[in-house]
Each structure stands twice: as structure tokens, then as C-alpha cells.
Amino acid sequence: MNISEETYIVNLGIHIRQLREKKDLSQQGLADDSGMTKSQIARIETAKINTTVKTLVKIAKALDIEPKELFDFTSK
């Protein structure tokens, strides 16, 4: 797999959004469940920021999934 870091971050954000929507959560709902702000969730989903592992663990817990599932996507 030869994918740029930027593309990977974009795909990660898209996947997080898809997982959130699958759980029928709004960005605000995910923010509330993860102890983050809605704007931070939005910036992660739109690849405006490169987030930390600690933040990804919070998101995974809020989505009730294992953190590794956040990275289970097909790169485009």
C-alpha cells in the first residue's frame, strides 16, 4: 500500500463519520459521549487536524468499538 499520510488521515476521518452515522449519532452526540467538542469531531472527520491516539481511543470507546476498528477501512 503506497498511500500518503494526508490521504490516510482523510480516509480515517471519513471512516469515523461513517461509523458515527451507523450508530445514528450526531457529531454533538459523539462529542458528548467522548468528552470532546463538536468542533473537534468535525475537524477530525474533515481531516483538518491530525489527531492523537488518545483522542482516537476516546472516539472508539464512545462508538463502543475496539480502537483498531477505526483503521479498518479501504484506502482510496
C-alpha positions in Angstrom: 0.0 0.0 0.0 1.5 3.3 -1.1 -0.7 5.9 0.4 0.2 9.4 1.5 -0.2 10.4 5.1 -2.6 13.1 4.1 -4.8 10.6 2.2 -4.8 8.2 5.2 -5.9 11.0 7.5 -8.7 11.9 5.1 -9.8 8.3 4.9 -9.7 7.9 8.6 -12.0 10.9 9.1 -14.4 9.6 6.5 -14.5 6.2 8.3 -15.1 7.8 11.7 -18.0 9.7 10.2 -19.4 6.5 8.7 -19.1 4.6 12.0 -20.7 7.5 13.8 -23.6 7.7 11.3 -24.0 3.9 11.5 -24.6 4.3 15.3 -27.1 7.1 14.5 -25.0 9.6 16.4 -24.7 13.3 15.5 -21.4 15.0 15.8 -22.7 16.6 19.0 -23.7 13.2 20.3 -20.3 11.7 19.7 -18.7 14.7 21.2 -20.8 14.4 24.3 -20.1 10.7 24.6 -16.4 11.1 24.1 -15.9 14.2 26.3 -14.8 16.3 23.3 -16.2 19.3 21.5 -18.3 19.1 18.4 -15.8 21.2 16.5 -13.0 18.8 17.3 -15.1 15.9 16.0 -15.8 17.9 12.8 -12.1 18.7 12.3 -11.2 15.1 12.7 -13.9 13.9 10.3 -12.9 16.5 7.7 -9.1 15.9 8.2 -8.4 19.4 9.3 -6.3 18.0 12.2 -4.1 15.0 12.7 -5.5 13.7 16.0 -3.8 11.8 18.7 -4.0 8.2 19.6 -5.6 9.2 23.0 -8.3 11.0 21.2 -8.9 8.1 18.8 -9.3 5.8 21.9 -11.9 8.1 23.3 -13.8 8.1 20.0 -13.6 4.3 19.8 -15.0 4.0 23.4 -17.8 6.4 22.6 -18.7 4.3 19.5 -18.4 1.1 21.6 -15.8 -0.4 19.3 -12.2 -1.5 19.6 -9.7 1.2 18.6 -8.3 -1.0 15.8 -11.7 -0.9 14.1 -11.2 2.8 13.4 -8.4 1.8 11.0 -10.4 -1.0 9.3 -11.1 0.9 6.0 -10.2 0.7 2.4 -7.8 3.4 1.3 -8.9 5.4 -1.7 
